[in-house]
Amino acid sequence: MGKSRSPLLVSFIGGIPAITRLLGSLFIIWLTLGWKVRKAKKAFEKELIKQGMSKQDAERISARYAALKDQAMTAFKRSIRLFP
Amino acid sequence: MLEVKTAMSEKPEKKKTASEKVEEFKEILSTFSTEAPALIKSIIASVFSEEAGRNMGKAAAAFYKELKDSGMPDNVAVKMTEDYIGVFTSLGDILKRAGEKGKFAMSPEKKEELERRIREKIAEKRIEEAEEEEE
């Protein structure tokens, strides 16, 4: 009984669970990133307000901190486009 | 002994079979699928965790407090604190630009000129300080 399977097909099928796991992890990271940035931003603003800064000014400054996330996402998307 | 040595040196390298290659690929993919997300999570946690935000806030707040204690008006202190935080966000831009085109790579002639100018400035400052001391 000789099974003639293409090695490429076999490796692709064998790699599906790992690829699924990878994509799932990346999706969860992407989903939770926004929530984490919001928490970090709130903690950041709280420290500024403790030192006497107005809420408005603290929010304005924390927006610069949160802009890092947008930069990171842009860089990540650019790296994916360059990958192939 | 010599015969054994020659036999060993003549032994051909074992070629990987297709199934071995497949197994190797699956192992690499499996390792990558566990390690890569963990790496990304740790990088994100170092910048965007609550603790990281709190620490950054403390640094900015300390900067703001020092400016206020030195008598600076509130709007100026806020603007300077904003610029201070802006340094960290623009750092990514700087590194990106440096990586893309090597704009910050200096030619040897420019480096020499920069060093010469720095030395001249230092010498001028020393002369001024010496003159002030004499007075």
Backbone of each chain as ProteinMPNN parsed JSONL, in Angstrom:
{"seq_chain_A": "MGKSRSPLLVSFIGGIPAITRLLGSLFIIWLTLGWKVRKAKKAFEKELIKQGMSKQDAERISARYAALKDQAMTAFKRSIRLFP", "coords_chain_A": {"N_chain_A": [[0.851, -1.186, 0.0], [0.941, 1.823, -1.117], [1.245, 5.086, -0.281], [0.977, 7.972, -2.0], [1.612, 10.966, -1.324], [1.781, 14.423, -1.822], [4.58, 16.047, -0.533], [4.485, 18.769, 0.016], [1.773, 19.311, 0.317], [1.219, 17.764, 2.517], [2.83, 18.984, 4.456], [1.597, 21.435, 4.543], [-0.971, 20.835, 5.466], [-0.299, 19.746, 7.92], [0.72, 21.99, 9.139], [-1.418, 23.614, 9.617], [-2.784, 23.679, 12.224], [-0.827, 25.055, 13.784], [-0.59, 27.464, 12.404], [-3.176, 28.413, 12.685], [-3.258, 28.718, 15.439], [-1.332, 30.726, 15.738], [-2.43, 32.878, 14.26], [-4.764, 33.24, 15.733], [-3.717, 34.028, 18.237], [-2.48, 36.428, 17.516], [-4.712, 37.868, 16.734], [-6.1, 38.11, 19.157], [-4.261, 39.616, 20.589], [-4.36, 41.975, 19.106], [-7.019, 42.728, 19.581], [-7.005, 43.186, 22.358], [-5.194, 45.201, 22.576], [-6.108, 47.843, 22.256], [-7.637, 48.185, 24.574], [-5.671, 47.921, 26.559], [-4.055, 50.105, 25.971], [-5.809, 52.136, 26.599], [-6.074, 51.792, 29.374], [-3.43, 52.265, 30.187], [-3.218, 54.896, 29.405], [-5.08, 56.138, 31.101], [-3.895, 55.71, 33.602], [-1.62, 57.205, 33.216], [-2.67, 59.798, 32.894], [-3.775, 60.123, 35.416], [-1.552, 60.353, 37.095], [-0.499, 62.776, 36.237], [-2.56, 64.542, 36.891], [-2.511, 64.348, 39.629], [-0.33, 65.899, 40.267], [-1.274, 68.396, 39.941], [-2.07, 69.251, 37.453], [-4.479, 70.304, 35.006], [-7.444, 68.453, 34.027], [-8.06, 68.547, 31.365], [-5.647, 69.347, 30.124], [-4.048, 67.207, 30.869], [-5.268, 65.137, 29.478], [-4.768, 65.925, 26.897], [-2.004, 65.714, 26.753], [-1.69, 63.009, 27.255], [-2.7, 61.968, 24.961], [-0.611, 62.187, 23.183], [1.051, 60.235, 24.126], [-0.464, 57.962, 23.69], [-0.376, 57.993, 20.965], [1.764, 56.546, 20.189], [0.909, 53.963, 19.872], [-0.528, 54.045, 17.5], [1.546, 54.608, 15.775], [3.035, 52.276, 16.045], [1.253, 50.383, 14.982], [1.072, 51.27, 12.339], [3.699, 50.89, 11.5], [3.828, 48.118, 11.729], [1.905, 47.293, 9.839], [3.135, 48.231, 7.549], [5.379, 46.63, 7.515], [4.27, 44.151, 7.021], [3.331, 44.483, 4.444], [5.709, 44.699, 3.099], [6.729, 42.171, 3.407], [6.265, 39.845, 1.542]], "CA_chain_A": [[0.0, 0.0, 0.0], [1.826, 2.982, -1.16], [0.525, 6.357, -0.272], [1.793, 8.987, -2.649], [1.083, 12.307, -1.014], [2.747, 15.48, -2.056], [5.118, 16.531, 0.756], [4.026, 20.135, 0.234], [0.398, 19.25, 0.82], [1.282, 17.194, 3.87], [3.369, 19.992, 5.38], [0.591, 22.488, 4.68], [-2.033, 20.335, 6.343], [0.289, 19.608, 9.256], [0.996, 23.311, 9.708], [-2.666, 24.375, 9.846], [-3.028, 23.997, 13.653], [0.122, 26.065, 14.249], [-0.95, 28.741, 11.77], [-4.432, 28.834, 13.332], [-2.908, 29.19, 16.786], [-0.6, 31.988, 15.573], [-3.372, 33.927, 13.862], [-5.653, 33.473, 16.875], [-2.982, 34.814, 19.247], [-2.293, 37.791, 17.002], [-6.023, 38.519, 16.768], [-6.393, 38.459, 20.561], [-3.36, 40.728, 20.927], [-4.895, 43.167, 18.446], [-8.263, 43.101, 20.28], [-6.739, 43.682, 23.719], [-4.247, 46.321, 22.544], [-6.843, 49.091, 22.485], [-8.014, 48.222, 25.992], [-4.437, 48.139, 27.336], [-3.619, 51.485, 25.751], [-6.734, 52.996, 27.376], [-5.702, 51.666, 30.799], [-2.147, 52.951, 30.373], [-3.496, 56.322, 29.252], [-5.767, 56.59, 32.328], [-2.887, 55.739, 34.673], [-0.757, 58.324, 32.863], [-3.403, 61.046, 33.215], [-3.969, 60.204, 36.875], [-0.302, 60.859, 37.69], [-0.374, 64.202, 35.908], [-3.577, 65.288, 37.655], [-2.031, 64.346, 41.03], [0.641, 66.987, 40.423], [-1.937, 69.69, 39.82], [-2.41, 69.605, 36.07], [-5.917, 70.202, 34.748], [-7.825, 67.201, 33.343], [-7.998, 68.797, 29.919], [-4.24, 69.33, 29.705], [-3.558, 65.828, 31.051], [-5.808, 64.332, 28.37], [-4.065, 66.343, 25.669], [-0.649, 65.149, 26.787], [-1.772, 61.54, 27.172], [-2.963, 61.629, 23.558], [0.701, 62.029, 22.541], [1.546, 58.93, 24.58], [-1.24, 56.932, 22.995], [-0.031, 58.043, 19.539], [2.767, 55.491, 19.969], [0.185, 52.762, 19.424], [-0.82, 54.236, 16.065], [2.83, 54.474, 15.063], [3.412, 50.852, 16.038], [0.355, 49.687, 14.042], [1.475, 51.682, 10.989], [4.962, 50.21, 11.199], [3.517, 46.699, 11.579], [1.233, 47.113, 8.546], [4.147, 48.455, 6.51], [6.282, 45.466, 7.487], [3.518, 43.047, 6.396], [3.29, 44.755, 3.003], [7.047, 44.463, 2.568], [7.138, 40.803, 3.688], [6.438, 38.964, 0.385]], "C_chain_A": [[0.882, 1.23, 0.0], [1.021, 4.267, -1.223], [1.426, 7.392, -0.918], [1.162, 10.355, -2.404], [2.164, 13.309, -1.301], [3.253, 15.966, -0.697], [4.64, 17.944, 1.07], [2.636, 20.158, 0.84], [0.384, 18.756, 2.255], [1.779, 18.236, 4.861], [2.36, 21.113, 5.596], [-0.508, 22.052, 5.645], [-1.53, 20.222, 7.778], [0.513, 20.944, 9.941], [-0.253, 24.114, 10.033], [-2.92, 24.66, 11.323], [-2.106, 25.102, 14.174], [-0.22, 27.437, 13.676], [-2.221, 29.292, 12.408], [-4.136, 29.42, 14.708], [-2.229, 30.559, 16.712], [-1.561, 33.126, 15.24], [-4.338, 34.265, 14.999], [-4.982, 34.337, 17.937], [-2.829, 36.256, 18.795], [-3.613, 38.57, 17.029], [-6.374, 38.967, 18.176], [-5.516, 39.63, 20.999], [-3.91, 42.03, 20.346], [-6.153, 43.673, 19.166], [-7.969, 43.769, 21.627], [-5.832, 44.907, 23.736], [-4.943, 47.644, 22.865], [-7.201, 49.258, 23.959], [-6.803, 48.527, 26.875], [-3.957, 49.578, 27.186], [-4.501, 52.431, 26.558], [-6.37, 52.972, 28.847], [-4.406, 52.425, 31.093], [-2.347, 54.462, 30.324], [-4.132, 56.892, 30.53], [-4.779, 56.715, 33.482], [-1.956, 56.934, 34.478], [-1.414, 59.651, 33.265], [-3.535, 61.243, 34.724], [-2.728, 60.787, 37.564], [-0.132, 62.344, 37.437], [-1.352, 65.031, 36.745], [-3.171, 65.368, 39.128], [-1.092, 65.512, 41.287], [0.037, 68.349, 40.123], [-2.288, 70.122, 38.414], [-3.918, 69.47, 35.89], [-6.202, 68.941, 33.931], [-7.681, 67.349, 31.831], [-6.56, 68.68, 29.393], [-3.673, 67.913, 29.807], [-4.038, 64.931, 29.901], [-5.068, 64.645, 27.066], [-2.672, 65.714, 25.611], [-0.695, 63.627, 26.651], [-2.091, 61.086, 25.75], [-1.646, 61.428, 22.8], [1.293, 60.658, 22.889], [0.836, 57.811, 23.826], [-0.933, 56.905, 21.495], [1.04, 57.003, 19.188], [2.118, 54.23, 19.398], [-0.101, 52.865, 17.916], [0.448, 54.077, 15.234], [3.233, 53.014, 14.949], [2.557, 50.084, 15.032], [0.739, 50.007, 12.603], [2.753, 50.952, 10.569], [4.726, 48.72, 10.956], [2.864, 46.438, 10.226], [2.23, 47.271, 7.396], [5.05, 47.242, 6.385], [5.582, 44.267, 6.839], [3.492, 43.232, 4.887], [4.628, 44.446, 2.366], [7.429, 42.996, 2.607], [7.272, 39.917, 2.442], [7.567, 39.468, -0.496]], "O_chain_A": [[1.48, 1.601, 1.01], [0.217, 4.476, -2.132], [2.524, 7.655, -0.427], [0.312, 10.825, -3.159], [3.341, 13.057, -1.044], [2.455, 16.263, 0.192], [4.415, 18.288, 2.231], [2.358, 20.926, 1.761], [-0.362, 19.258, 3.096], [1.241, 18.37, 5.96], [2.27, 21.676, 6.687], [-0.917, 22.809, 6.526], [-2.238, 20.557, 8.727], [0.499, 21.032, 11.169], [-0.167, 25.174, 10.652], [-3.248, 25.797, 11.66], [-2.545, 25.981, 14.916], [-0.148, 28.447, 14.376], [-2.332, 30.496, 12.643], [-4.674, 30.457, 15.096], [-2.512, 31.443, 17.52], [-1.517, 34.194, 15.851], [-4.686, 35.427, 15.204], [-5.593, 35.261, 18.474], [-3.02, 37.189, 19.575], [-3.634, 39.768, 17.308], [-6.884, 40.069, 18.374], [-5.98, 40.529, 21.699], [-3.922, 43.061, 21.018], [-6.337, 44.878, 19.342], [-8.587, 44.769, 21.991], [-5.703, 45.578, 24.76], [-4.438, 48.456, 23.64], [-7.08, 50.349, 24.516], [-6.902, 49.303, 27.826], [-3.507, 50.195, 28.151], [-4.016, 53.405, 27.134], [-6.358, 54.014, 29.501], [-4.292, 53.128, 32.097], [-1.737, 55.211, 31.088], [-3.774, 57.979, 30.982], [-4.81, 57.683, 34.242], [-1.556, 57.589, 35.441], [-0.788, 60.506, 33.892], [-3.425, 62.356, 35.24], [-2.834, 61.599, 38.483], [0.322, 63.085, 38.309], [-0.998, 66.099, 37.245], [-3.464, 66.36, 39.796], [-1.057, 66.054, 42.391], [0.755, 69.348, 40.056], [-2.753, 71.242, 38.204], [-4.558, 68.636, 36.531], [-5.327, 68.425, 33.237], [-7.253, 66.436, 31.125], [-6.291, 68.026, 28.386], [-2.915, 67.474, 28.941], [-3.296, 64.076, 29.418], [-4.787, 63.761, 26.257], [-2.227, 65.247, 24.563], [0.167, 63.031, 26.005], [-1.788, 59.953, 25.374], [-1.569, 60.604, 21.89], [1.942, 60.015, 22.064], [1.458, 56.845, 23.384], [-1.2, 55.907, 20.827], [1.195, 56.63, 18.025], [2.695, 53.533, 18.564], [0.063, 51.901, 17.17], [0.435, 53.497, 14.148], [3.708, 52.565, 13.905], [3.07, 49.23, 14.308], [0.733, 49.125, 11.744], [2.871, 50.466, 9.444], [5.352, 48.126, 10.077], [3.217, 45.479, 9.539], [2.176, 46.543, 6.405], [5.443, 46.865, 5.281], [6.232, 43.456, 6.18], [3.613, 42.265, 4.135], [4.686, 43.983, 1.226], [8.362, 42.594, 1.912], [8.312, 39.279, 2.283], [7.868, 38.859, -1.523]]}, "seq_chain_B": "MLEVKTAMSEKPEKKKTASEKVEEFKEILSTFSTEAPALIKSIIASVFSEEAGRNMGKAAAAFYKELKDSGMPDNVAVKMTEDYIGVFTSLGDILKRAGEKGKFAMSPEKKEELERRIREKIAEKRIEEAEEEEE", "coords_chain_B": {"N_chain_B": [[43.316, 0.843, 11.861], [43.725, 3.019, 10.195], [42.172, 2.194, 8.068], [39.641, 2.288, 9.195], [39.389, 4.995, 9.68], [39.416, 6.104, 7.064], [37.138, 4.92, 6.06], [35.219, 6.123, 7.608], [35.543, 8.77, 6.82], [34.753, 8.636, 4.225], [32.062, 8.239, 4.359], [28.938, 9.066, 3.156], [26.968, 12.159, 3.346], [23.865, 12.115, 5.013], [20.922, 12.421, 3.259], [18.015, 14.41, 3.743], [14.861, 13.014, 4.11], [11.64, 13.412, 2.516], [9.58, 13.27, 4.387], [10.95, 13.821, 6.732], [11.685, 16.438, 6.303], [9.194, 17.61, 6.28], [8.371, 17.172, 8.9], [10.268, 18.704, 10.222], [9.605, 21.256, 9.298], [7.047, 21.521, 10.386], [7.691, 21.51, 13.079], [9.209, 23.854, 13.307], [7.292, 25.749, 12.611], [5.453, 25.35, 14.65], [6.925, 26.105, 16.914], [7.416, 28.782, 16.26], [4.798, 29.75, 16.256], [4.17, 29.753, 18.925], [6.205, 31.207, 20.193], [6.434, 33.736, 18.87], [3.94, 35.267, 19.341], [4.208, 35.503, 22.147], [6.5, 37.04, 22.36], [5.698, 39.398, 21.108], [3.664, 40.156, 22.866], [5.138, 40.691, 25.195], [6.661, 42.853, 24.39], [4.661, 44.743, 23.919], [3.615, 44.926, 26.516], [5.697, 46.161, 27.838], [5.531, 48.76, 27.038], [2.814, 49.564, 26.88], [1.424, 48.805, 29.211], [-0.467, 49.125, 32.29], [1.226, 49.769, 34.351], [3.468, 50.705, 32.986], [2.406, 52.974, 31.815], [1.79, 54.391, 34.13], [4.352, 54.842, 35.168], [5.489, 56.385, 33.142], [3.795, 58.532, 33.334], [4.464, 59.437, 35.884], [7.055, 60.309, 35.44], [6.619, 62.395, 33.613], [4.975, 63.97, 35.201], [6.702, 64.668, 37.273], [8.496, 66.22, 35.87], [6.821, 68.32, 35.079], [6.108, 69.323, 37.585], [8.566, 70.273, 38.541], [8.998, 72.344, 36.745], [6.857, 74.028, 37.374], [7.459, 74.622, 40.041], [9.705, 76.112, 39.681], [8.692, 78.476, 38.936], [7.483, 78.841, 36.509], [4.94, 79.825, 34.143], [1.675, 78.298, 33.974], [0.633, 77.483, 31.443], [2.912, 77.424, 29.848], [4.458, 75.527, 31.162], [2.869, 73.279, 30.775], [2.974, 73.033, 27.997], [5.697, 72.53, 27.642], [5.924, 70.124, 28.979], [4.363, 68.564, 27.345], [5.941, 68.568, 25.033], [8.101, 67.234, 26.047], [7.084, 64.641, 26.447], [6.53, 64.206, 23.829], [9.026, 63.701, 22.785], [9.511, 61.0, 23.236], [7.599, 59.825, 21.647], [8.3, 60.739, 19.161], [10.666, 59.54, 18.889], [10.409, 57.06, 17.746], [9.895, 57.797, 15.113], [12.318, 58.951, 14.447], [14.084, 56.804, 14.618], [13.006, 55.217, 12.677], [13.393, 56.73, 10.362], [16.146, 56.803, 10.352], [16.738, 54.147, 9.936], [15.597, 53.673, 7.438], [16.779, 55.296, 5.328], [19.308, 55.869, 6.176], [19.871, 58.476, 6.944], [21.092, 59.651, 9.025], [23.605, 58.915, 8.861], [26.846, 59.975, 8.781], [29.211, 61.57, 6.654], [32.814, 61.086, 6.521], [34.146, 63.532, 6.211], [32.318, 65.412, 7.056], [32.045, 64.662, 9.668], [34.573, 65.242, 10.662], [34.584, 67.992, 10.359], [32.553, 68.702, 12.094], [33.637, 67.88, 14.542], [35.817, 69.623, 14.631], [34.547, 72.078, 14.829], [33.25, 71.788, 17.279], [35.447, 71.6, 18.971], [36.53, 74.142, 18.624], [34.496, 75.749, 19.718], [34.577, 74.896, 22.366], [37.143, 75.736, 23.078], [36.838, 78.506, 22.795], [34.993, 78.992, 24.811], [36.476, 78.31, 27.059], [38.44, 80.269, 27.038], [36.869, 82.52, 27.491], [35.945, 81.937, 30.087], [38.35, 81.94, 31.468], [39.072, 84.617, 31.167], [36.997, 85.821, 32.61], [37.583, 84.902, 35.153], [40.001, 86.158, 35.647], [39.182, 88.785, 35.811]], "CA_chain_B": [[42.891, 2.183, 12.3], [43.66, 3.867, 9.013], [41.036, 1.772, 7.257], [38.417, 2.793, 9.853], [39.325, 6.454, 9.455], [39.041, 6.399, 5.673], [35.741, 4.513, 5.893], [34.363, 7.167, 8.217], [35.576, 10.024, 6.046], [34.086, 8.444, 2.942], [30.623, 8.051, 4.571], [28.237, 10.216, 2.562], [26.007, 12.854, 4.21], [22.53, 11.548, 4.854], [19.969, 13.405, 2.757], [16.761, 14.368, 4.484], [13.722, 12.539, 3.317], [10.541, 14.375, 2.448], [8.823, 13.252, 5.649], [11.772, 14.51, 7.746], [11.57, 17.883, 6.024], [7.85, 18.019, 6.708], [8.382, 17.21, 10.366], [11.083, 19.859, 10.624], [8.806, 22.45, 9.015], [5.967, 21.577, 11.379], [8.287, 21.876, 14.376], [9.571, 25.28, 13.23], [6.046, 26.516, 12.621], [4.862, 25.227, 15.981], [7.726, 26.954, 17.813], [7.165, 30.181, 15.896], [3.435, 30.127, 16.623], [4.106, 29.99, 20.379], [7.189, 32.206, 20.629], [6.205, 35.073, 18.291], [2.954, 36.029, 20.112], [4.742, 35.816, 23.481], [7.446, 38.148, 22.188], [4.921, 40.622, 20.828], [2.966, 40.524, 24.112], [6.082, 41.272, 26.159], [7.026, 44.187, 23.885], [3.506, 45.615, 24.174], [3.499, 45.124, 27.965], [6.746, 47.069, 28.313], [5.184, 50.142, 26.674], [1.401, 49.885, 27.04], [0.76, 48.272, 30.388], [-0.883, 50.155, 33.252], [2.422, 50.157, 35.111], [4.314, 51.514, 32.105], [1.725, 54.265, 31.72], [1.95, 55.08, 35.424], [5.754, 55.276, 35.269], [5.664, 57.484, 32.199], [3.055, 59.644, 33.922], [5.256, 59.948, 37.021], [8.19, 61.059, 34.882], [6.086, 63.641, 33.059], [4.469, 64.767, 36.317], [7.868, 65.221, 37.974], [8.995, 67.277, 34.994], [5.855, 69.419, 35.182], [6.212, 69.874, 38.953], [9.815, 71.051, 38.607], [8.796, 73.587, 35.988], [5.953, 74.888, 38.15], [8.179, 75.08, 41.243], [10.697, 77.118, 39.292], [7.98, 79.728, 38.682], [7.028, 78.945, 35.118], [3.481, 79.875, 34.006], [1.074, 76.978, 33.796], [0.505, 77.081, 30.033], [4.259, 77.126, 29.342], [4.859, 74.245, 31.768], [2.103, 72.213, 30.102], [3.518, 72.897, 26.631], [7.017, 71.894, 27.734], [5.692, 68.718, 29.349], [3.877, 67.914, 26.118], [7.116, 68.372, 24.172], [8.921, 66.205, 26.709], [6.472, 63.351, 26.092], [6.667, 64.099, 22.386], [10.35, 63.146, 22.47], [9.409, 59.54, 23.223], [6.792, 59.396, 20.504], [9.013, 61.029, 17.917], [11.834, 58.659, 18.835], [10.092, 56.031, 16.765], [10.075, 58.399, 13.786], [13.75, 59.159, 14.217], [14.686, 55.5, 14.363], [12.476, 54.753, 11.393], [14.088, 57.458, 9.298], [17.551, 56.383, 10.372], [16.8, 52.809, 9.371], [15.173, 53.655, 6.033], [17.72, 55.829, 4.336], [20.622, 56.179, 6.746], [20.067, 59.923, 6.856], [21.944, 60.124, 10.089], [24.974, 58.466, 8.606], [27.632, 61.153, 8.401], [30.439, 61.296, 5.9], [33.994, 61.368, 7.354], [34.498, 64.967, 6.144], [31.364, 66.141, 7.914], [32.381, 64.313, 11.063], [35.77, 66.009, 11.031], [34.22, 69.399, 10.482], [31.757, 68.821, 13.322], [34.587, 67.787, 15.661], [36.619, 70.854, 14.644], [33.689, 73.171, 15.336], [33.028, 71.557, 18.714], [36.701, 71.956, 19.673], [36.646, 75.615, 18.593], [33.542, 76.285, 20.694], [35.078, 74.595, 23.718], [38.3, 76.61, 23.304], [36.311, 79.87, 23.014], [34.362, 79.042, 26.135], [37.546, 78.268, 28.074], [39.067, 81.597, 27.028], [35.923, 83.428, 28.18], [35.942, 81.619, 31.523], [39.639, 82.394, 31.997], [38.991, 86.08, 31.243], [36.095, 86.149, 33.727], [38.293, 84.609, 36.414], [41.013, 87.212, 35.824], [38.471, 90.003, 36.241]], "C_chain_B": [[42.729, 3.086, 11.091], [42.446, 3.505, 8.178], [39.728, 2.309, 7.845], [38.252, 4.279, 9.566], [38.862, 6.767, 8.048], [37.579, 6.024, 5.446], [34.814, 5.597, 6.449], [34.35, 8.431, 7.372], [34.854, 9.852, 4.723], [32.558, 8.313, 3.113], [29.865, 9.275, 4.043], [27.256, 10.854, 3.556], [24.613, 12.329, 3.931], [21.583, 12.642, 4.379], [18.66, 13.238, 3.522], [15.672, 13.883, 3.558], [12.63, 13.592, 3.38], [9.796, 14.429, 3.774], [9.611, 13.963, 6.761], [11.682, 16.022, 7.566], [10.225, 18.404, 6.506], [7.81, 18.151, 8.222], [9.146, 18.426, 10.88], [10.293, 21.157, 10.44], [7.693, 22.612, 10.051], [6.496, 22.017, 12.734], [8.637, 23.359, 14.411], [8.318, 26.138, 13.35], [5.397, 26.502, 14.002], [5.606, 26.125, 16.972], [7.453, 28.425, 17.545], [5.785, 30.631, 16.361], [3.28, 30.328, 18.13], [5.028, 31.135, 20.802], [6.865, 33.613, 20.132], [5.122, 35.857, 19.052], [3.461, 36.405, 21.51], [5.69, 37.0, 23.411], [6.708, 39.466, 21.967], [4.219, 41.096, 22.099], [3.926, 41.201, 25.081], [6.518, 42.662, 25.708], [5.894, 45.171, 24.163], [3.396, 45.929, 25.662], [4.54, 46.117, 28.48], [6.405, 48.527, 28.015], [3.748, 50.491, 27.058], [0.712, 49.198, 28.211], [0.384, 49.433, 31.305], [0.341, 50.673, 34.013], [3.331, 51.057, 34.268], [3.718, 52.916, 31.948], [1.901, 55.084, 32.986], [3.369, 55.632, 35.554], [6.035, 56.46, 34.356], [4.981, 58.745, 32.734], [3.828, 60.277, 35.075], [6.416, 60.793, 36.52], [7.717, 62.411, 34.353], [5.601, 64.566, 34.167], [5.616, 65.408, 37.092], [8.46, 66.382, 37.185], [8.116, 68.525, 35.112], [5.973, 70.124, 36.54], [7.462, 70.752, 39.086], [9.662, 72.385, 37.894], [7.913, 74.553, 36.772], [6.664, 75.458, 39.369], [9.207, 76.15, 40.905], [10.03, 78.43, 38.869], [7.453, 79.892, 37.276], [5.493, 79.038, 35.07], [2.928, 78.507, 33.611], [1.043, 76.54, 32.34], [1.871, 76.737, 29.417], [4.73, 75.764, 29.868], [4.15, 73.077, 31.08], [2.684, 71.951, 28.706], [4.861, 72.171, 26.655], [6.894, 70.418, 28.113], [5.204, 67.93, 28.14], [5.041, 67.626, 25.167], [8.019, 67.284, 24.729], [8.39, 64.811, 26.367], [6.6, 63.125, 24.588], [8.009, 63.524, 21.96], [10.266, 61.631, 22.353], [8.601, 59.048, 22.026], [7.511, 59.675, 19.198], [10.27, 60.179, 17.8], [11.623, 57.556, 17.817], [10.305, 56.531, 15.358], [11.552, 58.525, 13.444], [14.422, 57.835, 13.848], [14.253, 54.958, 13.008], [13.235, 55.416, 10.258], [15.544, 57.029, 9.212], [17.705, 55.013, 9.727], [16.52, 52.802, 7.896], [16.266, 54.082, 5.096], [19.094, 56.162, 4.89], [20.924, 57.653, 6.706], [21.023, 60.433, 7.916], [23.372, 59.612, 9.952], [25.773, 59.654, 8.089], [28.85, 60.739, 7.613], [31.628, 61.637, 6.794], [34.354, 62.854, 7.367], [33.595, 65.771, 7.068], [31.666, 65.887, 9.38], [33.564, 65.141, 11.53], [35.419, 67.472, 11.253], [33.447, 69.629, 11.779], [32.66, 68.786, 14.543], [35.385, 69.071, 15.783], [35.809, 71.996, 15.245], [33.45, 73.035, 16.834], [34.273, 71.963, 19.489], [36.868, 73.467, 19.721], [35.738, 76.25, 19.639], [34.041, 76.08, 22.117], [36.235, 75.519, 24.056], [37.828, 78.042, 23.582], [35.732, 80.017, 24.409], [35.415, 79.065, 27.238], [38.216, 79.627, 28.18], [38.161, 82.588, 27.774], [35.938, 83.199, 29.681], [37.225, 82.119, 32.177], [39.628, 83.912, 32.163], [38.121, 86.516, 32.405], [36.792, 85.939, 35.059], [39.32, 85.691, 36.704], [40.377, 88.493, 36.345], [38.019, 89.869, 37.698]], "O_chain_B": [[41.746, 3.816, 10.964], [41.767, 4.381, 7.642], [38.829, 2.727, 7.116], [37.162, 4.763, 9.258], [37.992, 7.618, 7.862], [36.86, 6.72, 4.728], [33.788, 5.937, 5.86], [33.318, 9.084, 7.214], [34.386, 10.835, 4.15], [31.834, 8.278, 2.117], [30.143, 10.4, 4.458], [26.775, 10.198, 4.479], [24.224, 12.122, 2.781], [21.459, 13.679, 5.03], [18.25, 12.137, 3.892], [15.576, 14.28, 2.397], [12.682, 14.528, 4.177], [9.422, 15.507, 4.236], [9.026, 14.621, 7.621], [11.613, 16.78, 8.534], [10.13, 19.495, 7.067], [7.28, 19.125, 8.757], [8.734, 19.085, 11.835], [10.307, 22.036, 11.301], [7.437, 23.716, 10.53], [5.854, 22.786, 13.449], [8.399, 24.039, 15.408], [8.287, 27.12, 14.09], [4.863, 27.511, 14.462], [4.983, 26.822, 17.773], [7.28, 29.217, 18.471], [5.619, 31.765, 16.809], [2.35, 31.006, 18.565], [4.673, 31.935, 21.667], [7.002, 34.58, 20.881], [5.357, 37.018, 19.388], [3.177, 37.498, 22.0], [5.689, 37.86, 24.292], [7.041, 40.497, 22.552], [4.18, 42.294, 22.38], [3.561, 42.187, 25.723], [6.723, 43.55, 26.537], [6.138, 46.299, 24.592], [3.115, 47.068, 26.035], [4.29, 46.832, 29.45], [6.929, 49.431, 28.666], [3.49, 51.603, 27.517], [-0.508, 49.033, 28.179], [0.845, 50.561, 31.13], [0.462, 51.869, 34.278], [3.888, 52.036, 34.764], [4.44, 53.913, 31.949], [2.127, 56.294, 32.94], [3.56, 56.763, 36.001], [6.721, 57.409, 34.735], [5.496, 59.856, 32.613], [3.845, 61.498, 35.226], [6.729, 61.843, 37.08], [8.338, 63.442, 34.613], [5.781, 65.781, 34.099], [5.515, 66.559, 37.519], [8.872, 67.393, 37.754], [8.619, 69.642, 35.23], [5.941, 71.352, 36.626], [7.414, 71.834, 39.672], [10.132, 73.418, 38.37], [8.188, 75.752, 36.826], [6.497, 76.632, 39.698], [9.539, 76.99, 41.741], [10.711, 79.382, 38.488], [7.019, 80.98, 36.897], [4.816, 78.395, 35.873], [3.614, 77.684, 33.004], [1.373, 75.399, 32.017], [1.963, 75.855, 28.563], [5.313, 74.963, 29.137], [4.746, 72.028, 30.835], [2.858, 70.804, 28.295], [5.136, 71.316, 25.813], [7.654, 69.574, 27.637], [5.585, 66.777, 27.939], [5.106, 66.552, 24.569], [8.621, 66.513, 23.982], [9.162, 63.911, 26.038], [6.76, 61.993, 24.133], [8.117, 62.925, 20.89], [10.883, 61.042, 21.466], [8.884, 57.991, 21.463], [7.352, 58.931, 18.23], [10.873, 60.105, 16.73], [12.552, 57.165, 17.109], [10.822, 55.812, 14.504], [11.981, 58.249, 12.324], [15.21, 57.756, 12.906], [15.03, 54.326, 12.293], [13.666, 54.756, 9.312], [16.102, 56.909, 8.121], [18.697, 54.753, 9.046], [17.122, 52.024, 7.155], [16.646, 53.348, 4.185], [19.951, 56.675, 4.171], [22.061, 58.061, 6.47], [21.671, 61.468, 7.762], [24.223, 59.846, 10.809], [25.416, 60.263, 7.08], [29.447, 59.694, 7.867], [31.472, 62.408, 7.741], [34.806, 63.382, 8.383], [34.041, 66.683, 7.765], [31.557, 66.781, 10.22], [33.568, 65.673, 12.64], [35.887, 68.106, 12.199], [33.659, 70.624, 12.473], [32.477, 69.568, 15.476], [35.614, 69.563, 16.887], [36.309, 72.774, 16.058], [33.447, 74.024, 17.568], [34.176, 72.594, 20.542], [37.297, 74.015, 20.736], [36.143, 77.165, 20.357], [33.941, 76.97, 22.96], [36.32, 76.032, 25.172], [38.341, 78.71, 24.479], [35.945, 81.018, 25.093], [35.255, 79.764, 28.239], [38.525, 80.089, 29.279], [38.632, 83.388, 28.582], [35.943, 84.152, 30.459], [37.204, 82.651, 33.287], [40.109, 84.436, 33.167], [38.454, 87.468, 33.11], [36.604, 86.721, 35.99], [39.498, 86.099, 37.852], [40.937, 89.191, 37.19], [37.406, 90.789, 38.241]]}, "name": "protein", "num_of_chains": 2, "seq": "MGKSRSPLLVSFIGGIPAITRLLGSLFIIWLTLGWKVRKAKKAFEKELIKQGMSKQDAERISARYAALKDQAMTAFKRSIRLFPMLEVKTAMSEKPEKKKTASEKVEEFKEILSTFSTEAPALIKSIIASVFSEEAGRNMGKAAAAFYKELKDSGMPDNVAVKMTEDYIGVFTSLGDILKRAGEKGKFAMSPEKKEELERRIREKIAEKRIEEAEEEEE"}
